[in-house]
Amino acid sequence: MTLDQNKEGLIAKLIEWSVNNKFLVIVFTIALIALGIWALTTTKVDAIPDLSDVQVIIMSEYEGQASPPTTACAMRCSNAWGIS
């Protein structure tokens, strides 16, 4: 007996058992559907997962440089006055 014949025999036996035991097949099907609905309703799922990269803000002092608010103000003012 080859492997292919064994598989065909197993499937044929499963189909034959299912035909002979229709009530059990229906009961198992209803049970699986009920378990699926239960699992679907009780499983907690985060609707919007956070997929962004981890970001860290580092505050440091750099002697001889202006603070960021001063630099931002200077850039806005120079653009408003047409100074480049």
HELIX and SHEET records of a PDB file:
HELIX    1   1 LEU A    3  ASN A   20  1                                  18    
HELIX    2   2 LYS A   22  THR A   42  1                                  21    
HELIX    3   3 PRO A   68  TRP A   81  1                                  14    
END                                                                             
